[in-house]
Amino acid sequence: MDSVARRIIDGRTALNRAGVAAHTGAAYSTVNHWHRHRARFGFPQGFHHDGREWFWLDDIEAFHTAHQAAKRAELTQVDRSGQPDDLVGSGTAAKILGYGSYRNLPHTLLNHPDRVEILADGRKRRLWHRRTVWAIADARTGRQSTGRTPGTTTGPRKPHPYADDPRLTAATELLAAADATGRDRRGLGIELAQQLGIPQRTAQRLLAAAMSDSRP
C-alpha cells in the first residue's frame, strides 16, 4: 500500500485506497471490495495522477454517508414507545427490535441482562430496561432479518440465493476485516450470527456467498 494516503491535486484533496480506508475506518480489503463492485455500492470512479490512482475526498465522503444511511435503512423498525426504565422480558425485547421471535435476540443483549429473576421452577428470567434494548438497536450495523419477505416474486436467475440480500454486505465486510488483520476465518459464522441476530447456519451461507462473490 502506498504510504502517501492523501494529496492536494489542483486545489482539491484526493485519497488513494489506503487513504480511503483510513478516512472511512474500513479495512483496506473492504475498500477493494467496494471498488470491485462499484455498480452495486455506488463507489466513486477514481482517476490517475502521476501514475497513481486517486479518489476525490468529497466524493468519498458523499459515498460513505450514503452507504452508512443505506445500512441503517436496512435495519428493522424499532418500537420507541414506553418508558426508558421499564423492565421487559425477552419476548417484548424481540418485539421492540422488530424481530419475530426472542430466538433472534443478539448475544450482546442476551448475555447482559439488567436483572435476572429466579422463577418458582428454578428457571432464570432475564429482564432489560427499554433503554438498554434501544441502545442495542442503535448500535446495530447490519440488517436484522425476521424471515423471508412476503410476496416475493421470481425474477432473473441470481448467481446464488443471497445475491440481492443486504445482509451480504455485512458478511463481506466481516470477511474483509478478518483478511486484513490476518484472522482465521473459523468462528466468523458465530460472529456474524450474533451481529445480525440470525441463525448460525444462515450466517455460514451468507459468508459462503460473500466468498463466492470475492473470487475473480
C-alpha positions in Angstrom: 0.0 0.0 0.0 1.2 3.5 -0.8 2.3 5.4 2.3 1.2 8.7 0.7 -2.5 8.3 1.5 -3.7 11.9 0.7 -2.6 14.7 -1.6 -3.7 18.1 -2.8 -4.3 18.0 -6.6 -5.4 21.1 -8.4 -6.5 22.6 -5.1 -8.7 19.6 -4.1 -7.9 16.8 -1.6 -7.5 13.4 -3.0 -7.1 10.0 -1.4 -5.6 6.7 -2.6 -7.1 3.4 -1.4 -5.2 3.4 1.8 -6.4 7.0 2.4 -10.0 5.9 1.8 -9.6 3.1 4.3 -8.1 5.5 6.9 -10.8 8.2 6.3 -13.8 5.8 6.4 -12.5 3.4 9.1 -13.0 0.5 6.7 -10.5 -2.3 6.1 -8.2 -1.9 3.0 -9.7 -5.1 1.6 -13.2 -3.6 2.1 -12.2 -0.6 0.0 -11.0 -3.0 -2.7 -14.4 -4.8 -2.5 -16.3 -1.5 -2.8 -14.2 -0.6 -5.8 -14.5 -4.0 -7.4 -18.3 -3.8 -7.1 -18.7 -0.1 -7.8 -22.1 -0.6 -9.6 -23.6 -2.3 -6.5 -22.2 0.1 -3.9 -22.1 3.3 -5.8 -18.4 3.7 -5.1 -16.8 6.8 -6.9 -14.9 6.5 -10.1 -11.2 7.1 -9.4 -8.7 9.0 -11.6 -5.0 8.7 -12.3 -2.4 11.3 -11.4 1.4 10.8 -11.6 0.8 7.1 -12.4 -1.3 6.5 -9.3 -5.0 6.0 -8.7 -6.8 8.7 -6.6 -10.3 9.5 -5.4 -11.6 12.9 -4.5 -12.2 13.3 -0.8 -15.6 14.9 -1.2 -16.7 12.1 -3.5 -15.6 9.5 -0.8 -17.4 11.4 1.9 -20.6 11.5 -0.1 -20.4 7.8 -0.9 -19.7 6.8 2.7 -22.5 9.0 4.1 -24.9 7.3 1.6 -23.5 3.9 2.3 -24.0 4.2 6.1 -27.5 5.6 5.6 -28.4 2.7 3.4 -27.2 0.2 6.0 -29.2 1.9 8.7 -32.3 1.9 6.5 -32.0 -1.9 6.2 -32.5 -2.4 9.9 -35.8 -3.5 11.4 -38.1 -0.8 12.7 -37.6 -0.2 16.4 -40.5 0.4 18.8 -39.6 3.5 20.8 -42.8 3.6 22.9 -42.9 3.1 26.7 -40.7 4.5 29.4 -36.9 4.0 29.3 -36.7 2.5 32.8 -39.5 -0.1 32.1 -38.3 -3.7 32.5 -39.2 -6.1 29.7 -38.6 -9.8 29.1 -37.2 -11.5 26.0 -40.4 -11.6 24.1 -41.1 -7.9 24.5 -37.4 -7.1 23.8 -37.8 -9.0 20.5 -40.9 -7.0 19.6 -39.1 -3.8 20.4 -36.3 -4.7 18.0 -38.8 -5.8 15.3 -38.0 -9.5 15.5 -40.5 -12.3 15.0 -39.0 -14.4 17.9 -36.9 -14.0 21.0 -34.6 -16.5 19.4 -33.3 -13.7 17.1 -32.1 -11.6 20.1 -28.4 -10.8 19.7 -26.0 -12.3 22.2 -24.8 -8.8 23.2 -28.3 -8.4 24.8 -28.9 -12.0 26.0 -25.6 -12.1 27.8 -26.1 -8.8 29.6 -29.5 -8.6 31.3 -30.2 -5.7 33.6 -31.9 -8.0 36.0 -32.3 -11.8 36.5 -35.3 -13.3 38.3 -35.4 -16.9 39.6 -38.8 -18.4 38.8 -40.6 -20.9 41.1 -39.3 -23.9 39.0 -35.7 -22.6 39.2 -35.5 -21.2 35.7 -34.0 -17.8 35.2 -35.9 -14.9 33.6 -33.8 -12.2 32.0 -35.0 -8.7 32.0 -33.8 -5.5 30.4 -34.7 -1.8 30.6 -36.2 -0.5 27.4 -33.3 2.0 27.2 -30.9 -1.0 27.1 -32.8 -2.6 24.2 -32.9 0.8 22.4 -29.1 1.1 22.9 -28.5 -2.3 21.3 -30.8 -1.3 18.4 -28.8 1.9 17.9 -25.5 0.0 17.8 -26.5 -2.4 15.1 -24.6 -2.3 11.8 -26.3 -5.0 9.8 -29.8 -5.9 8.8 -31.8 -7.9 11.4 -33.9 -10.4 9.5 -37.1 -12.0 10.8 -37.6 -14.2 7.7 -38.4 -14.0 4.0 -40.3 -11.0 2.8 -43.9 -12.0 1.9 -45.0 -11.8 -1.7 -41.5 -12.3 -3.2 -41.8 -12.9 -6.9 -39.4 -14.7 -9.2 -37.1 -12.7 -11.5 -33.8 -13.1 -13.4 -31.7 -16.0 -12.2 -29.3 -15.0 -9.5 -25.7 -16.3 -9.0 -26.8 -17.5 -5.5 -29.9 -17.1 -3.3 -28.3 -14.2 -1.4 -27.3 -12.1 -4.4 -29.7 -9.3 -3.5 -29.7 -9.8 0.3 -28.5 -6.6 2.0 -27.0 -8.8 4.8 -24.4 -9.9 2.3 -22.7 -6.6 2.8 -22.1 -7.3 6.5 -20.7 -10.8 5.6 -18.4 -9.3 3.0 -17.1 -6.6 5.4 -16.6 -9.2 8.2 -14.5 -11.3 5.8 -12.6 -8.3 4.6 -11.8 -7.2 8.1 -10.6 -10.7 9.1 -8.4 -11.0 6.0 -6.9 -7.5 6.6 -5.9 -8.4 10.1 -4.8 -12.0 9.3 -7.5 -13.6 11.4 -8.6 -17.2 10.9 -12.0 -17.3 9.2 -13.1 -20.1 11.5 -15.6 -18.7 14.0 -16.8 -15.9 11.7 -20.2 -17.6 11.3 -20.8 -17.3 15.0 -19.7 -13.6 15.0 -21.9 -12.8 12.0 -24.9 -14.6 13.5 -24.6 -12.6 16.7 -24.1 -9.4 14.8 -27.2 -9.8 12.6 -29.4 -11.8 15.1 -29.8 -14.7 12.7 -29.3 -18.5 12.9 -25.7 -19.6 12.6 -26.5 -21.7 9.5 -27.8 -18.7 7.7 -24.7 -16.7 8.7 -22.5 -19.5 7.3 -24.4 -19.4 4.0 -24.0 -15.6 3.8 -20.3 -16.0 4.3 -20.1 -18.7 1.6 -21.9 -16.4 -0.8 -19.7 -13.5 0.1 -16.6 -15.6 -0.5 -18.0 -16.7 -3.9 -18.5 -13.1 -4.9 -15.0 -12.1 -4.0 -13.4 -14.7 -6.3 -12.2 -13.3 -9.6 
